[in-house]
Amino acid sequence: DIGFSVEYISSTGQVT
């Protein structure tokens, strides 16, 4: 969410 890890949201891989 704030730039710490990789989070998978909705079926998409988003690096946050």
Long-range contacts (C-beta under 8 A, 24 or more apart in sequence): none
